[in-house]
Amino acid sequence: MGSGGTFGGGRDELRDVRAALGTVRERADGPTLVFGWSFGASVALREALEDERVGALALFGIPLRPNDLALPSLPTPAELRLLRRPLLLLAGEHDEYCPADELRTYGEGVAEVVILGGTDHYLWRREREAAAIVGDFADRVGTD
């Protein structure tokens, strides 16, 4: 989609997230909310476990059931508990890569889980609602 980058299998992209966090921290004060969708959600979560600069995470359609890409494993629910920062997990009701029931189980007790009815992995026709959910989450965690 116009990117000049290359796919690094989910490992090289961690450097990209670190660099982006460095740039944001140089230019702004306050907590840093990291947002990721699909593959980007996987990368953001794995980086946040190691990077204290991440104040909160909002993740859409995290690939609990990735397609044929050989991605690094997601943190287990036990490892997810180590995050100890605000976490929003959002998916469409019919997301084939992030089934709603599996997402609820994955985030149980550690995340705010939101399932948008009547949509899929791409949040078709629910994009504005999804953006509002992230905005509300950011407002709440930014004042904590």
C-alpha positions in Angstrom: 0.0 0.0 0.0 2.8 2.4 -0.8 5.2 1.4 2.0 8.9 1.5 1.2 9.5 -1.1 3.9 9.9 -4.9 3.7 8.2 -7.6 5.8 10.5 -8.7 8.6 8.4 -11.6 9.9 7.2 -9.7 13.0 10.7 -9.4 14.4 12.3 -6.6 12.5 9.1 -4.5 12.9 9.8 -4.3 16.7 12.6 -1.8 15.8 10.1 0.3 13.9 7.9 0.5 16.9 10.9 1.4 19.2 11.9 4.1 16.7 8.4 5.5 16.6 8.2 5.6 20.4 11.5 7.4 20.6 10.2 10.1 18.2 7.0 10.5 20.1 8.7 10.7 23.4 11.1 13.4 22.0 8.2 15.6 20.8 5.5 15.1 23.5 4.9 14.8 27.2 2.4 12.6 28.9 1.5 8.9 28.5 2.0 7.2 25.1 -0.9 5.2 23.8 0.2 2.7 21.2 -2.4 1.5 18.7 -2.1 -1.6 16.4 -4.3 -3.4 14.0 -4.0 -7.0 13.0 -0.3 -7.8 12.4 0.5 -4.3 13.9 -1.4 -5.3 17.1 0.9 -8.3 17.5 4.0 -6.2 17.1 2.7 -3.5 19.4 1.9 -5.9 22.1 5.2 -7.8 22.0 7.1 -4.4 22.1 5.0 -3.1 25.0 5.9 -6.1 27.2 9.6 -4.9 27.0 9.1 -1.1 26.7 8.0 0.9 29.6 7.5 4.0 27.4 4.2 2.4 26.3 1.6 3.8 28.8 -1.4 2.0 27.3 -2.4 -0.2 24.3 -5.4 -0.3 22.0 -5.3 -3.4 19.7 -7.8 -4.2 17.0 -8.1 -7.7 15.5 -5.0 -9.2 17.1 -4.2 -12.3 15.1 -5.1 -15.1 17.6 -5.5 -17.3 14.5 -3.0 -15.8 12.0 -3.3 -16.8 8.3 -0.4 -18.3 6.5 2.1 -15.7 7.8 4.7 -17.3 10.0 4.4 -14.8 12.9 6.1 -14.9 16.3 3.8 -16.3 18.9 1.7 -13.9 20.9 2.3 -13.6 24.6 0.3 -16.2 26.6 -2.6 -15.0 28.8 -0.2 -15.4 31.8 2.5 -13.3 30.1 -0.2 -10.7 29.2 -0.8 -10.2 32.9 2.7 -8.9 33.3 1.9 -5.9 31.1 0.2 -4.1 34.0 -0.9 -1.2 31.8 -4.3 -0.3 30.4 -5.2 -2.6 27.5 -8.1 -2.4 25.0 -8.7 -5.4 22.8 -11.3 -4.9 20.0 -12.5 -7.1 17.3 -15.4 -7.5 14.9 -18.0 -10.2 15.8 -17.1 -12.1 12.6 -13.3 -11.6 12.7 -11.8 -14.8 11.3 -8.3 -14.0 12.6 -9.5 -12.9 16.0 -12.6 -14.8 17.0 -14.7 -13.0 19.6 -14.9 -15.9 22.1 -11.1 -16.5 21.9 -10.5 -12.8 22.4 -12.7 -12.6 25.5 -10.8 -15.6 26.9 -7.4 -14.1 26.0 -8.1 -10.7 27.6 -10.1 -12.0 30.6 -9.1 -10.1 33.7 -6.4 -8.1 32.1 -8.0 -6.1 29.3 -11.1 -4.2 28.3 -12.5 -6.4 25.5 -15.0 -4.9 23.0 -16.7 -6.9 20.3 -18.4 -4.9 17.5 -21.4 -6.7 16.2 -22.1 -7.3 12.6 -18.6 -6.7 11.3 -15.4 -8.5 10.5 -11.6 -8.1 10.7 -11.8 -5.0 8.7 -14.5 -3.4 10.8 -16.5 -2.6 7.7 -18.9 0.2 8.2 -18.0 0.4 11.9 -14.7 2.4 11.5 -16.0 5.5 13.1 -17.5 3.6 16.0 -14.2 1.8 16.5 -12.3 5.1 16.4 -14.7 6.6 19.0 -14.0 3.6 21.3 -10.3 4.1 21.1 -10.8 7.9 21.7 -12.8 7.2 24.8 -10.2 4.7 26.0 -7.4 7.2 25.4 -9.3 9.9 27.3 -9.9 7.5 30.3 -6.3 6.2 30.5 -4.7 9.6 29.8 -6.1 11.0 33.0 -5.1 8.0 35.3 
